[in-house]
Amino acid sequence: MDGFNIVMVIAIILFARLGVRLVTGYIKMKKESKENQQDLDNL
């Protein structure tokens, strides 16, 4: 593997990690929003 391939592999790994963090954060935010809405409905 030459230098370009190594850089590409590292970039792909970093973007994959970023994507996973964004998706899990979005799901967590959506879940908390739904729970907060249910709490407001119960008042």
C-alpha angles and dihedrals in degrees: 000000000000126000095270093056091050091051091048092051092050091048092050091050092050093048091048091053091048091050092051091050092049094049095047091046091050092050091048092049092048091050092049090048091053092049091049090051091052090050090053091048090054094058 
